[in-house]
Amino acid sequence: MPQGEHIELHRKRYGRRLDHEERMRKKEARSVKKRAAMAQRALGIKGKMFAKERAKEKATMRKTIAMHEERDKKHKADDGQKGSAVPAYLLEREQVERAKVLSNTIKQKRKEKAGKWEVPLPKVRPVAEDEMFKVLRTGKRKKKEWKRMVTKVTFVPPGFTRKPPKYERFIRPTGLRMNKAHVTHPELKATFQLEIIGVKKNPNGQAYTGLGVVTKGTIIEVNVSELGLVTPGGKVVWGKYAQVTNNPENDGCINAVLLV
């Protein structure tokens, strides 16, 4: 084994601490004060470098906020050349056209990068860790408690292969795995059974997103090639996002609303 990889090996075998995400969140929350203290103390070339780096971060933040606040703009349509004759029936009318700043495709991509969706369920009840996982006792005397069984519905990719039992920390039961969802199109007012491509974001945290856990409010990506949706450029849309609107573990199926 190469030197210096013992930490990675231990993490691969036993996983992280159960409160790792919470500790990281608190550390990030404290980092603001730490950075402010550093900014006050830094002098000379170190202070200049710190200020330059902070200015770059602020510029990026401003761009992200501008992306969030993007709105449709209105402007008057050009009537051709200035001073050209206008028909009598158009004299009283003011021609206004709605001009979208960006095409829908680019806007959607930017919103994904900014982590923002206009979703049907903006707030959902957080799921506790005890409710999400069941502790499994292992070993000859059943003393070890490092394994967890996921008690919620999960999505597993088609070519998924389980790890050996010795290294598998999170067990996703076959009975709770689902690969199809009943997706409702809000404009067509019709429901389709579509295949799930992946779990984009679980509102309960990144750890659940990585495990593919599907709970109420989760953003999933579904295969909409059967619906015949096309982009403004004429290309067929293959994958689109949808938000889960029910509790799949209670209903035995995944119901979702397409985000259009």
Buried (B, 14 or more C-beta within 10 A) or exposed (E): EEEEEEEEEEEEEEBEEEEEBEEEEEEEEEEEEEEEEBEEEBEEEEBEEBEEEEEEEEEEEEEBEEBEEBEEEEEEEEEEEEEEEEEEEEEEEEEEEEEEEEEEEEBBEBBBEBEEBEBBEEEBEEBEBEEBBEEBEEEEEEEEEBBBBBBBBBBBEEEEEEEEEEEEBBBBEEEBBBEBBBBBBEEEEEBBEBBBBEBBBBBBBEBBBEBBBBBBBBBBBBBBBEBEBEEEEEEEBEBBBBBBBBBBBEEEEBBBBBBB
